[in-house]
Amino acid sequence: MTDIHLAPDGQTSQQKPLVSLYWDFQNVNSMQKQANLLLAFANSKGRLIDNKVYYNSLSKSQASAKNTLSCLGFNCFDVPCPLKNSADNQLIADGIKDVSKNPSPDIVILVSGDGDFADLVYILRTLGKKVIIVAQTGNVKQRLKEIADEFHFVDALPKLFVDNTQPQISFIQSQITYRDALNCLIEAIKIALSRGNRAELGLIGNLMRRSQRFPNYQGFASIRKDDGTTFSSFSKFVAAAVADKKVRLQTVGKSQELSLVEEDRLAS
């Protein structure tokens, strides 16, 4: 499935493929500081509708990275199990489930060099999905490199982003007004709560990306404030929404969760 993208004059431009990103943090844990570049690379491939990170909170280093990644809009999934491959199995199950959703991704970016994902890559390619692998140098199985449509090392990510944002790329960067982004945020919170889910930052960010009412929302960088500037992180956008009294943000345990202000709760 592709996303029709409008140019500033209202004319239909090139279709943008839909992209889902899955990050095996245990296998690729060296790029926390490059997470923004990973998002930029994914967005250069099309419209990012899912960006999921799988980690194990039993590991202190992985648990400490969770808040940072959530603030960037990643949907972080904790798999606190000592059994081998537990996080891998969750990622595989979600990857297969997500391709049956509407909308379904055209491109899947898998951030891992673990050979256990080879079968998932085969399944996705059989279903007609393009699979891109991003892995750490010295920590990737040859089989995974050979069966992917594209393969890149983490160290090359800065150059990858540059190469994919040159003028020959005809996609036009979407923009959404701050007001519409606020409405998209409120919509996402309502959806999460109606499903009985906790409105954590990562989940809300993913729901916003999947919004059919606000297709121009493509992450915090797509939001244009009244003065023409953008936000440097998803958490700063949320902070602005809290300051404008559109939503509430509270810390629950180790997570930050959003809730509706009273008038929105009554109207929902």
HUQUI-V779662 format. One record per residue. PSI is psi as a letter, one per 20 degrees, with the letter a starting at -180 (none if undefined). BURIAL is + if it has 16 or more other C-alpha atoms within 10 Angstrom, else -. Layout:
psi->PSI burial->BURIAL
psi->PSI burial->BURIAL
This chain:
psi->p burial->-
psi->r burial->+
psi->p burial->-
psi->p burial->-
psi->p burial->+
psi->p burial->+
psi->r burial->-
psi->h burial->-
psi->j burial->-
psi->i burial->-
psi->q burial->-
psi->p burial->-
psi->a burial->-
psi->q burial->-
psi->q burial->+
psi->p burial->+
psi->q burial->+
psi->p burial->+
psi->p burial->+
psi->p burial->+
psi->p burial->+
psi->p burial->+
psi->o burial->+
psi->n burial->+
psi->h burial->+
psi->h burial->+
psi->h burial->+
psi->n burial->+
psi->j burial->+
psi->i burial->-
psi->k burial->+
psi->g burial->-
psi->i burial->-
psi->j burial->-
psi->h burial->+
psi->h burial->+
psi->h burial->+
psi->g burial->+
psi->g burial->+
psi->g burial->+
psi->g burial->+
psi->g burial->+
psi->h burial->+
psi->i burial->+
psi->i burial->+
psi->b burial->+
psi->o burial->+
psi->o burial->+
psi->i burial->+
psi->p burial->+
psi->n burial->+
psi->p burial->+
psi->p burial->+
psi->p burial->+
psi->r burial->+
psi->o burial->+
psi->i burial->+
psi->i burial->-
psi->p burial->-
psi->h burial->-
psi->h burial->-
psi->g burial->+
psi->h burial->+
psi->h burial->-
psi->i burial->+
psi->g burial->+
psi->g burial->+
psi->g burial->-
psi->h burial->+
psi->h burial->+
psi->h burial->+
psi->i burial->+
psi->j burial->+
psi->q burial->+
psi->o burial->+
psi->p burial->+
psi->o burial->+
psi->p burial->+
psi->m burial->+
psi->m burial->-
psi->p burial->-
psi->i burial->-
psi->q burial->-
psi->q burial->-
psi->j burial->-
psi->g burial->-
psi->h burial->+
psi->g burial->+
psi->h burial->-
psi->g burial->-
psi->g burial->+
psi->g burial->+
psi->g burial->-
psi->h burial->-
psi->g burial->+
psi->g burial->-
psi->g burial->-
psi->h burial->-
psi->i burial->+
psi->i burial->-
psi->r burial->-
psi->o burial->-
psi->q burial->+
psi->q burial->+
psi->q burial->+
psi->h burial->+
psi->p burial->+
psi->p burial->+
psi->o burial->+
psi->o burial->+
psi->n burial->+
psi->q burial->+
psi->j burial->+
psi->p burial->+
psi->i burial->+
psi->i burial->+
psi->j burial->+
psi->g burial->+
psi->h burial->-
psi->g burial->+
psi->g burial->+
psi->g burial->+
psi->g burial->-
psi->g burial->+
psi->h burial->+
psi->h burial->-
psi->j burial->-
psi->j burial->-
psi->q burial->+
psi->p burial->+
psi->p burial->+
psi->p burial->+
psi->p burial->+
psi->p burial->+
psi->r burial->+
psi->q burial->+
psi->p burial->-
psi->j burial->-
psi->l burial->-
psi->p burial->+
psi->p burial->+
psi->h burial->-
psi->h burial->-
psi->h burial->+
psi->h burial->+
psi->h burial->-
psi->i burial->+
psi->q burial->+
psi->h burial->-
psi->q burial->-
psi->p burial->+
psi->q burial->+
psi->q burial->+
psi->g burial->+
psi->h burial->-
psi->j burial->-
psi->g burial->+
psi->g burial->-
psi->h burial->-
psi->g burial->+
psi->g burial->+
psi->g burial->-
psi->h burial->-
psi->j burial->+
psi->j burial->+
psi->r burial->-
psi->h burial->-
psi->i burial->-
psi->p burial->-
psi->i burial->-
psi->q burial->+
psi->p burial->-
psi->p burial->+
psi->q burial->+
psi->q burial->+
psi->p burial->+
psi->q burial->+
psi->g burial->+
psi->g burial->-
psi->h burial->+
psi->h burial->+
psi->g burial->+
psi->h burial->+
psi->g burial->+
psi->g burial->+
psi->g burial->+
psi->g burial->+
psi->h burial->+
psi->g burial->+
psi->g burial->+
psi->g burial->+
psi->g burial->+
psi->h burial->-
psi->h burial->-
psi->j burial->-
psi->j burial->-
psi->q burial->-
psi->p burial->+
psi->m burial->+
psi->q burial->+
psi->g burial->+
psi->g burial->+
psi->g burial->+
psi->g burial->+
psi->g burial->+
psi->g burial->+
psi->h burial->+
psi->g burial->+
psi->h burial->+
psi->j burial->+
psi->p burial->+
psi->h burial->-
psi->h burial->-
psi->m burial->+
psi->i burial->+
psi->i burial->+
psi->o burial->+
psi->l burial->+
psi->r burial->+
psi->h burial->+
psi->i burial->+
psi->i burial->+
psi->p burial->+
psi->o burial->+
psi->r burial->-
psi->h burial->-
psi->j burial->-
psi->i burial->-
psi->r burial->-
psi->r burial->+
psi->q burial->+
psi->i burial->-
psi->r burial->+
psi->h burial->+
psi->h burial->+
psi->h burial->-
psi->g burial->+
psi->g burial->+
psi->h burial->-
psi->h burial->-
psi->h burial->+
psi->g burial->-
psi->h burial->-
psi->j burial->-
psi->k burial->-
psi->h burial->+
psi->r burial->+
psi->q burial->+
psi->p burial->+
psi->q burial->-
psi->p burial->-
psi->o burial->-
psi->c burial->-
psi->j burial->-
psi->q burial->-
psi->p burial->+
psi->q burial->+
psi->q burial->+
psi->r burial->+
psi->q burial->+
psi->r burial->-
psi->g burial->-
psi->h burial->-
psi->h burial->-
psi->h burial->-
psi->h burial->-
psi->i burial->-
psi->none burial->-
